[in-house]
Amino acid sequence: MLREDARFRILRLLSDNPEMSQREIASSVGISHGATNYLLKALVEKGHVKLANFQAAADKRRYAYVLTPRGLAAKAELTRKFLVRKRAEFDALQSEIEALEADMGDAKGDKV
């Protein structure tokens, strides 16, 4: 997974679930706990995420990861880039499927 994709997925998760633990984030994103820790620290250093005490937690050492205005702007930009890349991948896949279907149609005389 690209680091930018992981950052995007983390920001997206945190926008709806700021109280997620690092382990929950790692599991949801599909990256290691260490990578999650590294990326969260980077997001905090860039001012995209701030730490807040999670009031409802029994363990007062737990934090909520709250997106800042800069974090929301970064999420919007990463969303735009993600969509552009996924649309290009979709178009390429669609072209490949059409070419394969045409090849099968040529080989069998009919379309799948």
Backbone as numpy.savetxt, mean C-alpha at the origin, in Angstrom:
# Nx Ny Nz CAx CAy CAz Cx Cy Cz
7.91 -6.52 -3.19 7.06 -5.34 -3.19 7.95 -4.10 -3.19
7.60 -3.15 -4.00 8.33 -1.90 -4.04 8.17 -1.14 -2.73
9.22 -0.45 -2.31 9.15 0.33 -1.07 8.03 1.37 -1.16
7.88 1.98 -2.34 6.82 2.98 -2.51 5.44 2.36 -2.33
5.27 1.13 -2.84 3.99 0.42 -2.65 3.74 0.16 -1.17
4.78 -0.26 -0.47 4.63 -0.54 0.97 4.27 0.74 1.72
4.93 1.86 1.39 4.60 3.14 2.02 3.14 3.51 1.75
2.73 3.34 0.50 1.35 3.65 0.12 0.37 2.80 0.92
0.64 1.51 0.99 -0.27 0.61 1.71 -0.33 0.93 3.20
0.83 1.29 3.77 0.85 1.66 5.19 0.05 2.94 5.42
0.27 3.95 4.60 -0.48 5.21 4.75 -1.98 4.97 4.58
-2.32 4.12 3.65 -3.73 3.81 3.40 -4.35 3.11 4.61
-3.62 2.14 5.16 -4.10 1.45 6.36 -4.27 2.40 7.54
-3.25 3.22 7.76 -3.26 4.11 8.92 -4.32 5.20 8.81
-4.69 5.58 7.60 -5.71 6.61 7.47 -7.05 6.13 8.03
-7.30 4.83 7.96 -8.54 4.26 8.49 -8.36 3.60 9.86
-7.12 3.16 10.16 -6.87 2.39 11.39 -5.60 2.88 12.09
-5.60 4.07 12.64 -4.37 4.60 13.24 -3.89 3.81 14.45
-4.76 3.00 15.03 -4.40 2.27 16.23 -3.77 0.90 15.94
-3.57 0.56 14.68 -2.97 -0.74 14.34 -1.57 -0.86 14.93
-1.25 -2.06 15.38 0.10 -2.32 15.87 1.02 -2.55 14.68
2.32 -2.46 14.93 3.28 -2.71 13.85 3.13 -4.13 13.31
2.87 -5.08 14.17 2.68 -6.47 13.71 1.44 -6.59 12.82
0.37 -5.91 13.19 -0.84 -5.94 12.36 -0.59 -5.27 11.02
0.14 -4.17 11.03 0.48 -3.48 9.78 1.32 -4.40 8.90
2.35 -5.01 9.49 3.23 -5.91 8.74 2.44 -7.03 8.10
1.54 -7.63 8.86 0.73 -8.73 8.35 -0.18 -8.27 7.22
-0.82 -7.13 7.39 -1.74 -6.62 6.37 -1.03 -6.23 5.08
0.17 -5.65 5.22 0.91 -5.18 4.05 1.69 -6.32 3.40
2.03 -7.34 4.20 2.78 -8.47 3.66 4.28 -8.25 3.67
4.76 -7.51 4.67 6.19 -7.27 4.82 6.60 -7.67 6.24
7.89 -7.73 6.49 8.38 -8.13 7.80 8.12 -7.04 8.84
8.14 -7.46 10.08 7.98 -6.50 11.19 9.11 -5.48 11.16
10.33 -5.93 10.87 11.48 -5.02 10.79 11.32 -3.99 9.69
10.83 -4.42 8.53 10.61 -3.49 7.42 9.52 -2.49 7.78
8.50 -2.96 8.47 7.42 -2.08 8.91 7.96 -1.02 9.86
8.78 -1.45 10.83 9.38 -0.52 11.78 10.21 0.53 11.06
11.02 0.10 10.11 11.87 1.00 9.32 11.02 2.02 8.56
9.98 1.54 7.88 9.14 2.43 7.08 8.35 3.40 7.96
7.86 2.93 9.10 7.14 3.83 10.00 8.05 4.92 10.54
9.28 4.56 10.90 10.24 5.57 11.37 10.50 6.61 10.29
10.64 6.14 9.04 10.88 7.06 7.93 9.67 7.98 7.73
8.46 7.44 7.85 7.25 8.25 7.69 7.14 9.29 8.81
7.55 8.92 10.01 7.55 9.88 11.13 8.59 10.97 10.87
9.79 10.57 10.44 10.87 11.54 10.18 10.50 12.52 9.08
9.75 12.05 8.08 9.32 12.93 6.97 8.14 13.81 7.36
7.58 13.56 8.53 6.44 14.35 8.97 5.12 13.88 8.39
5.08 12.66 7.87 3.85 12.12 7.29 2.96 11.46 8.34
3.59 10.99 9.41 2.88 10.31 10.48 3.38 10.87 11.80
2.47 11.03 12.75 2.90 11.41 14.10 2.39 10.34 15.07
3.13 10.18 16.15 2.76 9.21 17.17 1.88 9.89 18.20
0.84 9.19 18.60 -0.04 9.69 19.65 -0.34 8.53 20.59
-0.45 8.81 21.87 -0.82 7.74 22.80 -2.21 7.23 22.44
-2.34 5.93 22.47 -3.60 5.29 22.14 -4.38 5.14 23.43
-5.33 6.03 23.65 -6.03 6.15 24.94 -6.74 4.88 25.37
-7.33 4.15 24.45 -8.13 2.98 24.81 -7.29 1.73 25.07
-6.00 1.81 24.80 -5.15 0.63 24.94 -4.88 0.34 26.41
-4.93 -0.93 26.77 -4.57 -1.34 28.13 -3.08 -1.11 28.36
-2.30 -1.32 27.31 -0.85 -1.10 27.38 -0.58 0.34 26.94
-0.23 1.19 27.88 -0.04 2.62 27.58 1.21 2.89 26.73
2.00 1.85 26.47 3.15 2.01 25.58 2.72 1.96 24.12
1.49 1.55 23.86 1.00 1.49 22.48 0.73 2.88 21.96
0.99 3.03 20.69 0.78 4.32 20.04 -0.22 4.19 18.91
-0.84 5.30 18.60 -1.62 5.42 17.38 -0.73 6.15 16.38
-0.79 5.74 15.13 -0.01 6.36 14.06 -0.97 7.23 13.26
-0.92 8.53 13.50 -1.88 9.47 12.92 -1.26 10.17 11.72
-1.98 10.16 10.59 -1.50 10.86 9.41 -1.59 12.37 9.64
-0.53 13.06 9.27 -0.49 14.51 9.34 -1.02 15.07 8.02
-1.22 16.38 7.92 -1.60 16.95 6.62 -0.59 16.59 5.52
0.71 16.59 5.87 1.73 16.18 4.88 1.55 14.71 4.52
1.17 13.90 5.50 0.93 12.48 5.25 -0.25 12.26 4.34
-1.30 13.05 4.55 -2.47 12.95 3.67 -2.12 13.36 2.24
-1.30 14.39 2.10 -0.86 14.82 0.77 0.01 13.74 0.13
0.90 13.14 0.91 1.76 12.07 0.39 0.91 10.87 -0.03
-0.10 10.54 0.77 -0.99 9.43 0.43 -1.71 9.71 -0.88
-2.18 10.94 -1.07 -2.87 11.31 -2.31 -1.94 11.17 -3.51
-0.69 11.63 -3.37 0.27 11.53 -4.47 0.63 10.07 -4.75
0.85 9.29 -3.71 1.16 7.87 -3.89 -0.02 7.13 -4.50
-1.24 7.52 -4.14 -2.44 6.91 -4.73 -2.48 7.19 -6.23
-2.19 8.44 -6.61 -2.17 8.79 -8.03 -1.15 7.95 -8.78
0.08 7.87 -8.25 1.14 7.09 -8.89 0.76 5.61 -8.97
0.17 5.08 -7.90 -0.23 3.69 -7.85 -1.26 3.40 -8.94
-2.25 4.30 -9.07 -3.29 4.11 -10.09 -2.71 4.17 -11.50
-1.81 5.10 -11.75 -1.18 5.20 -13.08 -0.45 3.91 -13.40
0.33 3.40 -12.43 1.10 2.18 -12.66 0.18 0.97 -12.84
-0.87 0.86 -12.02 -1.79 -0.28 -12.12 -2.60 -0.24 -13.42
-2.97 0.97 -13.86 -3.69 1.06 -15.14 -2.79 0.62 -16.30
-1.52 1.01 -16.25 -0.58 0.58 -17.29 -0.40 -0.93 -17.26
-0.29 -1.50 -16.06 -0.18 -2.96 -15.93 -1.44 -3.64 -16.47
-2.61 -3.07 -16.16 -3.87 -3.63 -16.62 -3.94 -3.60 -18.14
-3.57 -2.46 -18.74 -3.60 -2.34 -20.20 -2.66 -3.35 -20.85
-1.46 -3.50 -20.27 -0.50 -4.46 -20.82 -1.03 -5.88 -20.70
-1.63 -6.21 -19.57 -2.19 -7.54 -19.36 -3.35 -7.79 -20.31
-4.19 -6.79 -20.49 -5.32 -6.94 -21.40 -4.84 -7.17 -22.83
-3.80 -6.46 -23.25 -3.24 -6.66 -24.60 -2.66 -8.06 -24.74
-1.98 -8.52 -23.70 -1.40 -9.86 -23.73 -2.49 -10.93 -23.81
-3.56 -10.75 -23.05 -4.68 -11.70 -23.10 -5.30 -11.72 -24.48
-5.52 -10.54 -25.07 -6.09 -10.48 -26.41 -5.19 -11.17 -27.43
-3.88 -10.97 -27.30 -2.94 -11.62 -28.22 -2.97 -13.13 -28.05
-3.03 -13.60 -26.82 -3.09 -15.04 -26.56 -4.40 -15.64 -27.08
-5.50 -14.92 -26.88 -6.78 -15.40 -27.40 -6.76 -15.45 -28.92
-6.13 -14.47 -29.54 -6.02 -14.47 -31.00 -5.17 -15.65 -31.46
-4.08 -15.92 -30.75 -3.23 -17.07 -31.09 -4.01 -18.38 -30.96
-4.80 -18.50 -29.91 -5.59 -19.72 -29.72 -6.66 -19.83 -30.79
-7.25 -18.69 -31.14 -8.26 -18.69 -32.19 -7.67 -19.10 -33.52
-6.45 -18.62 -33.81 -5.76 -18.99 -35.04 -5.44 -20.48 -35.04
-5.06 -21.00 -33.88 -4.68 -22.41 -33.79 -5.88 -23.33 -33.85
-7.01 -22.92 -33.28 -8.19 -23.78 -33.22 -9.28 -23.36 -34.19
-9.15 -22.18 -34.73 -10.17 -21.70 -35.64 -11.36 -21.04 -34.95
-11.28 -20.86 -33.63 -12.34 -20.16 -32.92 -11.76 -19.42 -31.72
-12.56 -18.53 -31.16 -12.12 -17.71 -30.03 -12.58 -18.33 -28.72
-11.77 -18.18 -27.67 -12.09 -18.72 -26.35 -13.13 -17.86 -25.69
